[in-house]
Amino acid sequence: MGAGEEVGIKGDKAEEHACGPDEYGSGRNFQVKGTPGEEVELTLFVEDGKVTVRAYMATSRRSRQWDSNRGWARHTYAVIQDEGGQTLPMTMNLRRPGVFTCTVVVGKDFDKQAGAYFLNFQVAIDGDSRWVFYPMQAGGLSGEVIVNRPPLHGNGSDVPFSIYSPSPERTFQITLDLTAEDRRNTVTWRAM
């Protein structure tokens, strides 16, 4: 720790939970900052599949705890829009665990070749662009394109899903179905 650094304990993002171990953890870590020589007590608890990581800095009496979530809530999912990078959280359908949805609006970007307004997007695990679901090929229609799972080493993908609309400012619902047997139905969208 460098001299003059602000004392603090944090994860990559304040709202993050402890998660894993699974294939989506590469390159993710906890960060502890403090004054030079300050001791930090780190504790890891694992009980019945629940993970808790606790950091305590004795000198400054600061602590932080990260707890894992169980089941379908162990990760969050978000739609990352192309062009501007807006990230929109997805919400799990409580009647259909493993199915997450998000509402988006196709803007005024027009694709002359397709003759339609469009919105490009990807679906990210924990809002991290390194871990995205992406189509096997660009330009496929909802339910027709095979959906690839995020790469094992978190390299991301540049291939987006594309929603096409005959008119601008049209609302669509994007669905991530982690229970889908047919990979073409893992990520779908429909006009509202």
HULINRA-V140577 format. One record per residue. N is the residue number from 1. RES is the residue in one letter. D_FIRST is the distance of its C-alpha to the first C-alpha in Angstrom with 2 decimals. Layout:
((N/RES/D_FIRST) (N/RES/D_FIRST))
//
This chain:
((1/M/0.00) (2/G/3.75) (3/A/6.66) (4/G/8.89) (5/E/7.23) (6/E/9.82) (7/V/9.78) (8/G/11.29) (9/I/12.32) (10/K/14.33) (11/G/16.19) (12/D/17.23) (13/K/19.76) (14/A/20.35) (15/E/23.70) (16/E/22.79) (17/H/23.95) (18/A/23.17) (19/C/25.70) (20/G/27.05) (21/P/27.02) (22/D/29.18) (23/E/29.57) (24/Y/27.55) (25/G/24.07) (26/S/23.14) (27/G/19.97) (28/R/19.11) (29/N/16.14) (30/F/14.30) (31/Q/10.83) (32/V/8.85) (33/K/6.35) (34/G/6.33) (35/T/6.45) (36/P/5.53) (37/G/8.09) (38/E/8.94) (39/E/11.03) (40/V/11.65) (41/E/15.19) (42/L/16.07) (43/T/19.78) (44/L/21.95) (45/F/25.58) (46/V/28.27) (47/E/31.71) (48/D/34.69) (49/G/32.72) (50/K/30.36) (51/V/26.63) (52/T/24.21) (53/V/20.44) (54/R/18.98) (55/A/15.49) (56/Y/15.59) (57/M/13.18) (58/A/15.56) (59/T/14.49) (60/S/14.52) (61/R/17.12) (62/R/15.95) (63/S/16.97) (64/R/17.74) (65/Q/20.36) (66/W/21.53) (67/D/25.17) (68/S/27.21) (69/N/30.57) (70/R/33.63) (71/G/36.39) (72/W/36.68) (73/A/33.97) (74/R/31.21) (75/H/30.50) (76/T/31.21) (77/Y/33.10) (78/A/33.35) (79/V/35.55) (80/I/33.79) (81/Q/36.31) (82/D/36.68) (83/E/36.86) (84/G/34.37) (85/G/32.31) (86/Q/33.23) (87/T/32.12) (88/L/34.56) (89/P/34.03) (90/M/36.77) (91/T/38.46) (92/M/39.82) (93/N/43.56) (94/L/43.98) (95/R/47.46) (96/R/46.24) (97/P/42.91) (98/G/41.10) (99/V/42.55) (100/F/40.34) (101/T/41.63) (102/C/40.64) (103/T/42.91) (104/V/42.59) (105/V/44.83) (106/V/46.00) (107/G/45.73) (108/K/47.84) (109/D/46.61) (110/F/49.80) (111/D/50.26) (112/K/53.53) (113/Q/53.96) (114/A/53.68) (115/G/55.52) (116/A/53.17) (117/Y/50.19) (118/F/47.05) (119/L/43.56) (120/N/41.15) (121/F/38.54) (122/Q/36.56) (123/V/35.62) (124/A/31.95) (125/I/30.45) (126/D/27.84) (127/G/28.15) (128/D/26.38) (129/S/28.36) (130/R/27.47) (131/W/29.61) (132/V/32.95) (133/F/36.58) (134/Y/38.65) (135/P/42.32) (136/M/43.74) (137/Q/45.29) (138/A/44.92) (139/G/47.67) (140/G/48.91) (141/L/50.46) (142/S/49.30) (143/G/50.32) (144/E/51.36) (145/V/48.21) (146/I/46.46) (147/V/42.91) (148/N/40.19) (149/R/37.39) (150/P/33.80) (151/P/33.01) (152/L/31.39) (153/H/28.40) (154/G/27.66) (155/N/28.98) (156/G/30.73) (157/S/34.12) (158/D/35.72) (159/V/38.98) (160/P/39.58) (161/F/42.24) (162/S/44.71) (163/I/46.74) (164/Y/49.91) (165/S/51.96) (166/P/55.30) (167/S/54.21) (168/P/51.02) (169/E/49.25) (170/R/50.24) (171/T/48.23) (172/F/47.31) (173/Q/45.79) (174/I/43.43) (175/T/43.44) (176/L/41.12) (177/D/43.14) (178/L/41.18) (179/T/44.43) (180/A/46.55) (181/E/48.38) (182/D/49.23) (183/R/46.14) (184/R/47.96) (185/N/47.56) (186/T/43.82) (187/V/43.12) (188/T/46.11) (189/W/47.00) (190/R/50.09) (191/A/51.44) (192/M/51.58))
//
